[in-house]
Structure formats: structure tokens, C-alpha cells
Amino acid sequence: MANSFDTPCWRSLQQDEVAALCGNDVDVSDVLAAALAPGDGTVNPLLVTKRLLELASSVQVLENCEVVGMEVQQGAVKTVRTTQGDLPCDVVINCDRVAPDAIARLANVTLPTVPVEHLFAVTQPTEKCSKMPALIDHDQSLYIHRSSSNSKGAGLMIGGYDSNPVVYTAATLPNFLNDTYKPLSGTVPQRFESIRQAALKRMPWLTDMSVVLGSTLQQHTPDGSYLVGEVPEVKNFFVATGFNSSEVAFAGGAANALAEWIRDKLAPMDLWACDPRRFHISCTSNKEWVQTRGLDAYRLRYAVGYPNVEPSSGPVIRTSPLYEKLKQNGAVWGTKAGWARPNLYNPPNDVPFEHITTRSGVAVFDQSSFAKFMLEGPDAEKVMSYLCSNDVTKIGGTVYTQMLNKRGGIEADLSVNRISENQYYIVTGTAFGTHDWHWIQHNIPAGSNVKMTDITYEYSTIAVMGPHSRALLNKIVNKEDDISNTGLPYMNHKVIHIANSDIIALRMTFVGELGYELHVPWKDAPRVYDAICEAGKEFKLINAGYKAIDSLHYEKAYRVWTYDLTPDHTPLEAGMPWAVKFKSNTPFLGRERLEEQRKHGLRRKFVTLSLNDDNNGVGLNGWETIYRDGKKAGYLTLAGYGHFVKKHIGVGYVSMQQEESGVMDKGYLERGSYEVEVAGERRPATLHMLPLYDPANEKVRS
């Protein structure tokens, strides 16, 4: 990943190089290889903070000043109440590292942070290891680095992430006003023993050293990433917290991003990984879920992050109305945004089987976790036409569209269904409900007469996909419900009836086959599912899960927001000019930027690549570097194996070299020869301008 961005932050080391760097003071006899970060280092955070305050001459600092309340008016904080008086404000930034959630609650904001006690030891000053870089042993969850130095030398700070961490409560939360660390006396806590033993293994001479045991507080989040940005509950309330022990490392970048965000009223780049809106309120308000996941993030701080591994701890918060039925049918569960979702089903199913059966027969997918909104009112068309880059004016139309920011970057990727003249049914991804709700609400033009309602729990989504999907559904829909190509064309919707239920049927797909998304009233979903399964016996219907959806969509090069589509990319760069209403004179958010790009041309573009050695070596997982004619040209945003086309497939962006003149077009892309770096090895790849499967979209329109 670092290689893709020309960031020389890591260098691989062989065993002899590791030994040379660490010297005789460190036992590395069992180390086979390592990675070196040449630019890494350590600083004293208190001294850095004091120096920054000295440089910030225009900033007023109130010390020993407790925040005791906040006054919220019209959805925004207007006053911060403190022990030194009230402070009027337009913007609040919560940067607290001790109790950020308590401060947030003063404004009715919920933050998913867990205050964990982190133990460490500091040795007496020593001349040993004077040239040793900071050492991290991921296998032992151990770190050792130089601490502050004096005339007698520098001591070593030794710590790690133990498997049985302690959570601070309101009663046990220490006072960190004057220092960020607290010395501990008495017996060494048992949970530090594994870290102590790991340190002694690396440096046996530490047994003769005098050490002081200490603790500090670290705020950890449920997914191990941090919280930087505007919260969804209150306007102009920003946070920069939950840094999972990396406050100093990320402080400069986080502060700069926040400053630009507040100034421009727009995030300066794609910050989804740390955006507070990535969490749903059902998760952030569930203390058990937050604490369980947060403690796991602490324990796994130094663990290897393997691809496609999902967290399994914490309670199941959100379930489909089909949950019990799918469990009985052998669902293997994954989780997203608090939802339990079927990743695949037990044998005889596996992902290749579910994939191939969807291509050749018919499969049913439970996608009830989609976030769903209803926007309605006299100004509904005007508002949606302004927010959406595609044309959403057709009543009965199902439109795939993006919502853009003023820079043309993609802020939302969703389907919009115009139910009636004044009513739009909006469907977006499971994890994006909070973000997209917030984006829409904050960008509705002032004075517009519309209201939006979250109806996620009013409709379940049952997707019937595959060449036999229409034949199956024709067995159970009412006779007057015409779901043929004439009665329900591709990218349209209508109300149909199955098992005495009124269903909004969307003729669309994310797997690249003839199919129907059935949006079923929540309480009716089990009955409708049973009817589908009973009729499906004739067609050998199978249940299929999200892992099959992943592999199926790779073959169609369908884009995914936060990976292929982000605020850093425009629809034109993403290869989707067809999703922009250029032929209309209707103004929409981001149009000016897209018109500029269309006039001046592009310098990067979304592409599909497949490895030439289809079944040899390590597969693709995403973030691999793309080479064009031997030079770095971009990276893969998503990748996986296409079980029908039998190829390793990756999608991503190819960029022109800075020294190259002109613009990117089809000829430029096709003239190049391509490689993808996989596990340090460059492997030849083929560029595809169209999807590998059904490039003419004949099957989805059939």
C-alpha cells in the first residue's frame, strides 16, 4: 500500500540486517525478517504540546477549566459552559483523550470510545541500545523504545497490548490534568507478566535493571480506527479523539484535516476510515457492543490484519426478519454496522458454488440491512435533482446515482426510486445509512418543503437473482402483476403482490444477472421468503450470501463506495459519464467541476485488470500497486477471484505520470503494458475496458 503512494515508510530487512541494527544488546536469533520504518521516531508529547502553544500566539488557553455543559440551539452548539464562565461558539472540537464521551454527552452526542488502562515500564538510564531503533515485536505484542534522556543517558520504555486489559469507569478514571502518565507501586499486575517475559527474552540483561512501572489512558474505538470529523447528531460539533494510542503520530494530520474541513465546510479528502458517521446510533448507544469491540481492538493492536477477517465479538444488535429462518438454513454470519448478515451458507454451499449457481440458475439473497429513506414533499423533485448527479425525474424509475460535493467528489452512491410526484424511496449501503442521511439533510437547499424519514425497519429486502429468477417469481406473483421486460423493464420499479403482501419490486442487480430486489413490508418478509423457497424447489433455488455478492460483482466491475468511489473521485474518473445528466440543463451539486473535467480531460481513470497467470501464486486482495510500462501508475481499490470467468480480478485507478502531457483516453490506456505487484512480485496483467462478464449487459436486461 505504501508503495502505491510512493511513501518510503517501510523497508524489508533480512535476518543479518536486523542483527546489525539491533546490535549485541538485543536477541534476534529467532527473527527471520523484519520491516524498518526509517522515518519513525519518538517525541515527548507534553513538550511538543507546549511548543505548539507557544507558536499559536493568537490562541487563548484556559487551564484547569472544566467543561460542565453545552447549550444546543437549532441543532448546533451555541455556548460551552465551563467553571470559568460561558464561551459563545460557532464550532466545537472535542479533542479530549480522558473522557471524550462524557463531554460529547453534554451536547447529546454519543461517541464509541473505551478508556483502557495501558501499562508500561521505564528502565533506569542506560547506554545500551543507544543506536537501536524503536522495536515492535508483533508476535509478542511488545514495544521497546528510548524514553526521555538526561546526562546519564536514556532509559527504555517497554510496553505492549495485553490480552486482559482493564477498562476505566467514571469512578476509577484518574486525574490526568498535570501529567499523562501515572506511576504504579506495589506488585506488578499479572496482565503485564507476558509483556515482561517477552522483553526479557529480547534483552535478558534487563533483569539487572531498575524499572518504574506506570500506566496511562488510551481511548480505543470498536474498529481500531480513530474519530476525526463532524458528528451526525449536532451541527458543527467536531471530534478528534479515539486515537488508539497514536495521538502524537496522527495529531498533525488530524488537526490539519479538521481545520480545512471547518474552513471549507467540507472534508478535504476521503476520511471515511476515521469518520464518526461510519457508526450507526444502534451501535454507539450499545455499551456492551462498544466495550467488547473496543477491548478487542486494544488486544489486537499489534496483530496481523488478514484480508476478509470480520470481527465476531460483541452482541448482535440488528437482525433481519429472516434471521431465524436463515440460521436454520445454515447461514454463516458476518457483521456490518451492527447487523448480522449471511456471508455464505454451510455445505454443500461454498462461495464458488453460490457464485456459479447464481450465474446459471437462481439464488435468493437477504439484503434487509440496506439503509432506506423516504423523502417526500412538494419540493421533492427539485431537491433530489439538485442532490443527484443522474436524472431522477421519471416516476416509476429506479436510478443508480451518486451525490457529489462541490469538488465533484462522490459523497454517496445509491439507488433512487421515484414512487410518485412528491415521493422518493432512497436505498443505500448497510454501513452508509448514518453518513448518507447526514449528507442529504445538510445539503437540502434552505427553504425546501420536504421531509425525510428513515424507514430501514419498515422494509426487508429479498433479492432473487439469476437466469431463472423471473420464471420463479411468475409462479407466485398475482396474475395481474406483469414482471416481464415489458411490464417491468430494467431499472424500473412497481408494486407487485406475493403471499398477500404489497411489495416494491426493483428491477436491478449488483451481481450482474436478471434479477429483482423485492422490498417487502418487514412483518411480511418471512411469509414471502417461504413462498419464494417453496416455488424455488422446481428451479433448485439456493440461499447465497455476501461473499458470493462480492465475487459476482468483481466480474461486472460494479463500483463500491469507500473503495472504488470516494470524495476523492468523480463519476468521470470512475468511468461513469452515463450516470451524469449532462444532457439536461438542470443544475446539481458538483456539476461545475464535472463540466471542467469534461472540457479539459482526465488524468486518471478507473480500470479492470486480470492476472495473466490465473491460477498460480497468491491472489489479489486490493491495494496492490499497478505498473504501466514498468512505472507505478496507481493501485487496486478492490480485488478478488471471479469463479465464473476463472480469473483473479482487480479494479482501481490508473494515473498518468506527472511528466506526461495530454489527457487520459482509451488509446492511452490500451497502449500500455500492465503488471500488478502481489506479495512483492510483479505479475503480468491484462487491462479490460469493459467488464469480464456480460460486457454488453444483455443478461441483466433480458
C-alpha positions in Angstrom: 0.0 0.0 0.0 2.8 2.4 0.9 4.5 1.5 -2.4 1.3 2.6 -4.3 1.6 6.1 -2.8 5.4 6.5 -3.2 5.7 6.6 0.6 9.1 5.1 1.7 7.9 4.3 5.2 8.8 0.6 5.2 11.9 -1.3 4.1 12.2 -5.1 4.3 15.2 -6.4 6.3 16.8 -9.9 6.3 17.9 -11.5 9.5 21.5 -10.3 9.3 20.3 -6.7 8.7 18.1 -6.9 11.8 21.0 -8.2 13.9 23.3 -5.4 12.6 20.7 -2.7 13.5 19.9 -4.1 17.0 23.5 -4.9 17.9 24.5 -7.3 20.7 22.1 -5.9 23.2 19.1 -7.5 21.6 18.5 -11.2 21.0 17.1 -11.5 17.5 18.3 -15.1 16.9 14.7 -16.3 16.2 13.8 -13.4 13.9 13.6 -14.4 10.2 12.9 -11.0 8.8 11.6 -7.5 9.8 10.4 -4.2 8.4 12.2 -0.9 9.0 10.4 2.5 9.2 13.4 4.9 8.6 11.3 8.0 9.4 9.9 6.7 12.7 10.8 8.2 16.0 9.7 9.2 19.5 8.9 12.6 21.0 7.8 13.9 24.4 4.1 14.8 23.8 4.0 17.3 26.6 7.0 19.3 25.3 5.5 19.2 21.8 2.2 20.5 23.0 3.8 23.3 25.0 5.9 24.3 22.0 2.9 24.3 19.7 1.0 26.6 22.2 3.9 29.0 22.2 3.8 29.2 18.4 0.0 29.7 18.4 0.1 33.2 19.7 -3.5 34.0 18.7 -5.0 31.1 20.7 -6.3 31.6 24.2 -5.7 28.7 26.6 -7.8 28.2 29.7 -6.0 25.8 32.1 -7.7 23.9 34.9 -11.0 24.7 33.3 -13.7 22.1 33.4 -16.5 21.8 30.8 -19.8 21.4 32.6 -22.4 21.9 30.0 -23.3 22.9 26.4 -26.3 24.8 25.1 -27.7 23.5 21.8 -29.9 25.7 19.7 -31.4 24.7 16.4 -29.3 21.6 16.2 -25.9 23.3 16.9 -23.9 24.1 20.0 -24.0 27.8 20.7 -22.5 28.0 24.1 -19.9 25.9 26.1 -20.4 26.2 29.8 -17.2 26.0 31.9 -16.1 26.5 35.5 -14.5 29.8 34.3 -17.7 31.1 32.6 -19.7 30.6 29.4 -18.0 30.6 26.0 -20.1 31.5 22.9 -19.1 29.5 19.9 -19.9 28.6 16.3 -17.8 25.4 16.3 -16.9 22.9 19.0 -14.0 20.5 18.6 -13.8 17.7 21.2 -10.2 16.6 21.4 -10.3 15.1 24.9 -8.4 11.9 25.5 -9.6 11.1 29.0 -13.4 11.2 28.8 -14.4 12.4 25.3 -17.7 10.5 25.5 -18.7 12.4 28.7 -18.0 15.7 27.1 -19.9 14.7 24.0 -23.0 13.7 26.1 -23.2 17.3 27.3 -24.4 18.0 23.7 -26.4 14.8 23.4 -23.7 13.2 21.2 -22.7 9.6 21.6 -19.1 8.6 21.0 -18.0 4.9 20.7 -14.8 5.1 22.8 -13.4 2.8 25.5 -10.9 4.2 28.1 -8.4 1.5 28.6 -5.5 1.4 31.2 -2.3 0.9 29.3 0.7 -0.4 31.3 4.4 0.2 30.6 7.7 0.2 32.3 10.6 2.6 32.1 14.2 1.5 32.9 16.9 3.5 34.6 19.2 5.4 32.1 21.4 3.1 30.2 24.0 3.3 27.4 22.8 0.0 26.0 20.8 0.0 22.8 21.9 3.6 22.1 21.6 3.2 18.4 18.7 0.7 18.3 15.6 1.9 16.5 12.2 1.6 18.2 11.4 -2.1 18.3 8.0 -3.6 17.9 7.6 -7.4 18.2 4.1 -8.1 16.8 4.1 -11.7 17.7 4.6 -10.9 21.3 2.6 -7.6 21.3 5.6 -5.8 22.6 7.3 -2.5 22.0 10.6 -1.1 23.3 11.9 2.3 22.5 14.1 5.1 24.0 12.5 7.3 26.6 13.5 10.9 27.6 17.3 11.3 28.0 19.4 13.1 30.6 23.1 13.4 31.4 23.2 9.7 32.4 21.7 8.5 29.1 18.2 7.5 28.2 16.0 4.8 29.7 13.9 2.3 27.7 10.2 2.4 27.7 8.7 -1.1 27.5 5.1 -1.9 26.9 2.5 -3.8 24.9 -1.1 -4.8 24.5 -2.1 -7.5 27.0 -4.9 -9.9 26.5 -6.8 -8.9 29.6 -7.0 -5.1 29.6 -8.7 -3.1 32.3 -11.4 -0.5 31.4 -11.6 2.7 33.4 -15.0 3.6 34.8 -16.3 7.0 35.9 -15.3 6.1 39.5 -11.8 4.8 38.6 -10.9 7.4 36.0 -7.7 9.1 37.2 -6.9 12.8 37.1 -4.6 13.5 34.2 -4.6 17.3 34.5 -0.9 17.6 35.2 0.6 14.6 33.6 -0.4 12.0 31.0 1.2 9.1 32.9 0.8 7.7 36.4 3.4 5.7 38.3 2.3 2.4 39.8 3.7 1.0 43.0 3.4 -2.5 44.6 3.1 -5.8 42.8 3.4 -6.0 39.1 -0.1 -6.7 37.7 -0.4 -10.2 36.3 -1.5 -9.0 32.9 1.8 -7.3 32.4 3.7 -10.5 33.0 3.6 -11.7 29.4 5.0 -8.4 28.2 7.7 -8.5 30.8 8.7 -12.0 29.8 8.7 -11.0 26.1 11.0 -8.1 26.9 13.4 -10.3 28.9 13.6 -12.8 26.0 14.8 -10.0 23.7 17.0 -8.3 26.3 18.0 -10.8 29.1 20.2 -8.1 30.8 17.0 -6.2 31.8 16.8 -8.4 34.9 19.6 -6.3 36.4 17.9 -3.0 35.6 15.8 -0.9 37.9 12.4 -0.1 36.4 9.4 2.0 37.2 6.0 0.7 36.3 3.5 3.2 35.1 0.1 3.5 33.4 -1.6 5.8 31.0 -5.1 6.0 29.5 -5.8 5.2 25.9 -9.1 5.6 24.1 -9.9 2.8 21.8 -12.7 2.5 19.3 -14.7 -0.6 18.2 -12.9 -0.9 14.9 -9.4 0.2 15.9 -9.6 3.4 13.8 -9.9 6.9 15.2 -12.6 9.5 15.3 -12.0 12.7 13.3 -14.8 14.8 11.8 -18.2 16.2 12.3 -20.7 14.1 14.3 -24.1 13.3 12.9 -26.2 14.4 15.8 -25.2 18.1 16.2 -24.2 20.5 13.5 -20.6 22.0 13.7 -19.6 19.6 16.6 -16.3 18.0 15.6 -14.2 15.4 17.3 -10.5 14.4 17.2 -10.2 11.5 19.6 -10.1 7.7 20.0 -6.6 7.5 18.6 -6.0 4.0 20.0 -2.5 5.1 21.4 -1.4 7.0 18.3 -2.4 10.6 19.3 1.0 12.1 18.7 1.6 10.3 15.4 -1.7 11.4 13.9 -2.1 14.8 15.6 -0.7 16.9 12.9 -2.6 15.3 10.0 -5.9 15.2 12.0 -5.6 18.8 13.1 -4.9 20.0 9.5 -7.8 18.0 8.1 -10.2 19.4 10.7 -9.0 22.9 10.1 -9.7 22.6 6.4 -13.0 20.8 7.0 -14.2 23.6 9.3 -13.0 26.4 6.9 -14.4 24.9 3.7 -17.5 23.2 5.3 -16.3 20.0 3.6 -13.7 17.3 4.4 -10.5 18.0 2.4 -10.2 14.3 1.3 -11.7 10.9 1.8 -11.7 10.5 5.6 -14.2 7.6 5.8 -11.8 5.4 7.8 -12.0 7.9 10.7 -15.4 9.5 10.1 -17.7 9.3 13.2 -20.6 8.7 10.8 -19.3 5.2 10.0 -21.1 4.0 13.2 -24.8 3.7 13.5 -26.5 5.0 16.6 -27.7 1.5 17.5 -24.0 0.6 17.8 -22.7 3.7 19.6 -25.5 3.6 22.1 -24.9 -0.1 23.0 -22.4 0.0 25.8 -21.7 -3.8 25.6 -21.0 -3.7 21.9 -18.7 -0.6 22.2 -16.8 -2.0 25.1 -16.4 -5.6 23.7 -15.3 -4.4 20.3 -13.1 -1.6 21.8 -11.2 -4.1 24.0 -10.7 -6.4 21.1 -9.2 -3.5 19.2 -6.8 -3.0 22.1 -5.9 -6.7 22.3 -5.3 -6.9 18.6 -3.4 -3.6 18.2 -0.3 -5.4 17.1 -2.0 -8.4 15.5 -1.6 -9.1 11.8 -4.7 -7.9 9.9 -5.6 -10.6 7.5 -7.8 -9.9 4.5 -11.6 -10.5 4.8 -11.5 -11.3 8.5 -14.6 -9.9 10.2 -14.9 -9.1 13.9 -17.0 -11.7 15.8 -17.2 -10.3 19.3 -20.0 -8.3 20.9 -23.7 -8.8 20.8 -25.8 -9.0 17.7 -27.7 -5.7 17.6 -29.6 -5.6 14.4 -31.2 -8.6 12.6 -33.3 -9.2 9.6 -36.8 -10.5 9.9 -35.4 -13.6 8.2 -32.7 -14.2 10.8 -34.1 -17.3 12.4 -35.1 -18.9 9.1 -31.6 -18.3 7.7 -30.0 -19.6 10.8 -32.0 -22.8 10.3 -30.9 -22.9 6.7 -27.2 -22.9 7.7 -26.2 -19.2 7.4 -22.6 -18.5 8.3 -22.8 -15.0 9.8 -20.8 -11.9 9.2 -21.4 -8.5 10.6 -21.6 -4.9 9.4 -22.9 -1.8 11.1 -24.3 -3.9 13.9 -26.2 -6.2 11.5 -25.9 -10.0 11.4 -25.6 -10.8 7.7 -25.2 -14.1 6.0 -21.8 -14.3 4.4 -22.4 -17.8 3.0 -24.2 -21.0 3.9 -23.0 -24.3 5.2 -22.0 -27.2 3.0 -22.9 -28.3 0.4 -22.7 -24.5 -0.3 -19.5 -22.6 -0.5 -18.7 -19.3 -2.3 -17.8 -20.8 -5.7 -21.0 -22.9 -5.6 -23.2 -19.9 -4.7 -21.4 -17.8 -7.4 -21.8 -20.4 -10.2 -25.4 -21.2 -9.2 -26.4 -17.5 -9.3 -24.9 -17.3 -12.8 -26.5 -20.5 -14.1 -29.7 -20.9 -12.0 -31.3 -18.8 -9.3 -30.3 -17.7 -5.8 -32.1 -15.7 -3.0 -30.1 -13.1 -1.0 -31.2 -11.4 2.2 -30.2 -7.8 1.9 -32.5 -6.4 4.5 -29.7 -4.5 6.1 -29.8 -1.8 3.3 -30.5 1.6 4.8 -33.7 3.0 3.4 -35.2 6.6 3.5 -38.4 8.2 2.2 -38.0 11.8 1.1 -41.3 13.5 0.3 -42.9 16.9 -0.1 -43.8 19.5 -2.8 -40.1 20.2 -3.4 -39.0 16.6 -3.6 -38.1 16.6 -7.3 -36.3 19.9 -7.0 -34.3 18.8 -4.0 -33.4 15.3 -5.4 -32.5 16.8 -8.8 -30.1 19.1 -7.1 -28.5 16.4 -4.9 -28.2 13.7 -7.5 -25.9 13.7 -10.5 -28.1 11.4 -12.5 -31.6 12.1 -13.8 -34.1 11.1 -11.1 -37.3 12.7 -12.5 -39.0 9.7 -14.0 -41.9 8.4 -11.9 -41.5 4.6 -11.7 -37.8 4.8 -12.5 -35.1 3.1 -10.5 -32.0 5.2 -10.9 -28.4 4.4 -9.9 -26.9 7.7 -9.0 -24.2 9.5 -7.0 -24.4 12.5 -4.8 -21.5 14.8 -5.2 -19.7 17.5 -3.2 -18.8 20.9 -4.7 -15.5 19.5 -6.0 -17.3 16.7 -7.9 -16.2 14.1 -5.4 -18.6 11.2 -4.7 -20.2 11.6 -1.3 -22.9 8.9 -1.7 -23.6 6.0 -4.1 -27.2 4.8 -4.0 -30.4 3.9 -5.8 -33.3 6.4 -6.0 -36.8 5.4 -6.8 -39.4 8.0 -7.6 -42.6 6.4 -6.2 -44.9 9.3 -7.0 -44.7 13.0 -7.9 -43.7 14.1 -4.4 -42.2 10.9 -3.0 -38.7 9.3 -3.4 -37.6 6.0 -2.0 -33.8 6.0 -1.4 -31.8 2.9 -0.8 -28.1 2.9 0.2 -25.5 0.5 1.6 -25.7 -1.1 5.1 -22.8 0.8 6.6 -23.6 4.2 4.9 -27.0 5.0 6.4 -25.8 7.4 9.0 -23.4 9.2 6.7 -25.8 9.5 3.8 -28.7 10.7 6.0 -26.4 13.3 7.4 -25.2 14.4 3.9 -28.7 14.7 2.5 -30.1 16.6 5.5 -27.2 19.0 5.5 -27.3 19.7 1.7 -31.1 20.2 1.2 -31.4 23.8 -0.1 -32.6 26.2 2.6 -36.4 26.8 2.4 -37.2 23.5 0.7 -40.5 21.9 1.6 -39.5 18.3 2.1 -39.1 15.9 4.9 -37.1 12.7 5.1 -37.9 9.6 7.2 -35.7 6.6 8.0 -37.7 3.6 7.0 -35.0 0.9 7.2 -37.0 -1.2 9.6 -40.2 -0.9 7.6 -39.0 -2.8 4.6 -37.0 -6.0 4.3 -35.0 -6.6 1.1 -35.1 -10.1 -0.5 -33.2 -10.3 -3.8 -34.0 -13.1 -6.2 -31.2 -13.3 -8.8 -30.3 -15.5 -11.7 -31.4 -16.5 -15.2 -34.4 -18.4 -13.6 -35.5 -15.5 -11.3 -38.4 -14.3 -13.5 -39.7 -17.8 -14.1 -39.6 -18.5 -10.3 -41.4 -15.3 -9.4 -44.0 -15.8 -12.1 -45.1 -18.8 -10.1 -46.1 -16.8 -7.1 -46.9 -13.2 -8.1 -50.6 -12.2 -8.7 -51.8 -12.8 -12.2 -52.2 -9.1 -12.9 -48.5 -8.4 -12.0 -46.6 -8.3 -15.2 -42.8 -8.6 -14.4 -41.7 -9.3 -18.0 -39.4 -6.9 -19.8 -42.4 -5.0 -21.0 -44.2 -4.9 -17.7 -41.1 -4.2 -15.5 -38.2 -3.1 -17.6 -34.6 -3.0 -16.3 -34.0 -0.1 -13.9 -37.7 0.5 -13.1 -39.9 -0.5 -10.2 -43.5 -1.3 -9.5 -45.7 -2.7 -6.7 -46.3 -6.4 -7.1 -48.0 -8.9 -4.8 -46.7 -12.2 -3.3 -48.4 -14.1 -0.5 -50.9 -11.2 0.1 -48.1 -8.7 0.6 -47.7 -5.4 -1.3 -44.1 -5.4 -2.4 -42.0 -2.7 -4.1 -40.1 -4.7 -6.8 -36.9 -3.0 -8.1 -35.6 -4.4 -11.4 -31.9 -4.0 -10.6 -28.9 -6.1 -9.7 -25.5 -6.0 -8.1 -24.5 -9.5 -9.2 -24.9 -9.0 -13.0 -27.8 -11.3 -13.7 -31.5 -10.9 -14.4 -33.0 -10.3 -11.0 -35.4 -8.5 -8.8 -34.9 -6.7 -5.5 -38.1 -7.2 -3.5 -38.7 -4.6 -0.8 -41.1 -6.4 1.4 -43.0 -4.9 4.4 -41.0 -6.0 7.4 -43.6 -8.2 9.1 -44.5 -9.9 5.8 -40.9 -10.9 4.9 -40.9 -14.5 6.5 -44.1 -15.3 4.6 -42.8 -14.0 1.3 -39.5 -15.8 1.8 -41.3 -19.1 2.4 -43.3 -18.6 -0.8 -40.1 -18.0 -2.8 -38.4 -21.0 -1.3 -41.4 -23.3 -2.0 -41.6 -22.1 -5.6 -37.9 -22.3 -5.9 -37.7 -26.1 -5.4 -38.6 -26.6 -9.1 -35.7 -24.4 -10.1 -33.2 -25.7 -7.5 -33.1 -22.3 -5.7 -30.3 -21.8 -3.3 -29.6 -19.3 -0.5 -26.5 -17.3 -1.1 -24.6 -14.7 0.9 -22.5 -11.6 0.8 -19.2 -13.3 -0.1 -20.8 -14.5 -3.3 -22.1 -11.0 -4.0 -18.5 -9.8 -3.6 -17.1 -12.2 -6.2 -20.0 -11.8 -8.6 -19.6 -8.0 -8.6 -15.9 -8.2 -9.4 -16.8 -9.9 -12.7 -19.1 -7.0 -13.5 -16.7 -4.2 -12.3 -19.5 -2.8 -10.2 -18.2 0.0 -8.1 -18.4 0.2 -4.3 -18.4 3.4 -2.3 -15.5 4.0 0.1 -13.3 1.8 -2.1 -13.8 2.5 -5.8 -15.9 5.6 -5.3 -14.9 8.2 -2.8 -15.0 12.0 -2.2 -11.5 12.0 -4.0 -13.0 10.6 -7.2 -15.5 12.0 -9.7 -18.0 10.0 -11.7 -16.0 10.7 -14.9 -12.8 9.4 -13.4 -14.8 6.3 -12.2 -15.8 5.7 -15.8 -19.5 6.5 -15.3 -20.3 9.5 -17.5 -23.6 7.7 -18.3 -24.6 8.4 -14.6 -24.4 12.1 -15.1 -27.2 14.2 -16.6 -25.1 16.3 -18.9 -27.9 16.4 -21.5 -30.1 18.2 -19.0 -29.7 21.8 -18.1 -30.6 21.0 -14.5 -28.1 22.4 -12.0 -26.8 19.9 -9.5 -24.2 19.9 -6.7 -20.8 19.3 -8.2 -21.8 20.0 -11.9 -19.3 22.8 -12.4 -16.4 20.6 -11.5 -17.6 17.8 -13.8 -18.0 20.3 -16.7 -14.4 21.4 -16.2 -13.2 17.8 -16.3 -15.2 17.1 -19.4 -13.7 20.1 -21.1 -10.1 19.7 -20.1 -9.9 15.9 -19.9 -8.8 13.4 -17.2 -5.5 12.4 -15.8 -6.7 9.2 -14.2 -9.4 6.6 -14.8 -11.0 3.5 -13.3 -10.0 0.2 -15.0 -10.3 -3.5 -14.6 -7.2 -5.8 -14.6 -6.9 -9.5 -14.5 -3.8 -11.5 -13.8 -2.4 -13.5 -16.7 -1.3 -16.4 -14.5 -4.9 -17.1 -13.5 -4.4 -19.9 -11.0 -0.8 -19.5 -9.9 0.6 -17.9 -6.8 -1.0 -15.6 -4.3 -4.3 -14.0 -5.2 -5.4 -10.3 -5.1 -6.9 -8.6 -2.1 -6.8 -4.9 -3.0 -4.3 -2.1 -2.5 -1.7 -3.8 -4.8 0.4 -1.4 -6.9 -0.4 -1.2 -10.6 2.5 -0.7 -13.0 2.1 0.6 -16.5 5.1 0.2 -18.8 7.3 -0.5 -15.8 6.3 2.6 -13.8 3.9 2.9 -10.9 0.6 4.1 -12.2 -1.9 3.5 -9.4 -3.3 0.8 -7.1 -6.2 -1.6 -6.9 -9.1 -0.4 -4.8 -10.8 -3.9 -4.6 -9.9 -7.3 -5.8 -10.9 -11.0 -5.7 -11.4 -14.1 -7.7 -14.1 -14.4 -10.4 -15.3 -18.0 -10.1 -17.2 -18.0 -13.4 -14.6 -16.3 -15.6 -11.9 -18.1 -13.5 -9.6 -15.2 -13.1 -8.0 -13.1 -10.4 -9.7 -9.7 -10.9 -8.7 -6.3 -9.6 -10.2 -2.8 -10.2 -8.6 0.5 -9.5 -7.3 3.8 -10.9 -4.5 4.2 -13.4 -3.0 7.7 -13.4 -0.7 9.4 -15.9 2.8 10.2 -14.9 3.5 13.8 -13.9 5.9 14.3 -16.8 3.4 13.0 -19.3 1.5 15.6 -21.3 -2.0 15.3 -22.7 -5.0 13.6 -21.2 -6.1 10.1 -20.5 -8.2 8.3 -23.1 -8.9 4.8 -24.3 -5.9 4.9 -26.6 -3.5 5.8 -23.7 -4.8 3.0 -21.6 -4.7 0.4 -24.3 -1.2 1.3 -25.4 0.3 0.3 -22.0 1.5 -3.0 -20.7 0.5 -3.8 -17.2 1.7 -5.5 -14.1 0.4 -5.8 -10.6 2.7 -6.2 -7.6 1.5 -9.1 -5.5 3.3 -10.0 -2.3 6.4 -8.2 -3.6 6.3 -9.9 -7.0 5.3 -8.1 -10.2 2.8 -10.3 -12.2 1.7 -9.6 -15.7 -1.9 -8.4 -16.1 -4.4 -7.6 -18.8 -6.4 -4.4 -19.0 -10.1 -4.6 -19.7 -12.1 -1.6 -20.8 -15.3 -3.5 -20.2 -16.4 -6.0 -17.5 -15.2 -9.5 -17.9 -18.7 -10.9 -17.7 -21.6 -9.9 -19.9 -19.9 -6.7 -21.1 -23.0 -5.7 -23.1 -25.3 -6.1 -20.2 -27.5 -8.5 -22.2 -28.2 -10.7 -19.2 -29.3 -8.0 -16.8 -31.7 -6.6 -19.4 -33.1 -9.9 -20.6 
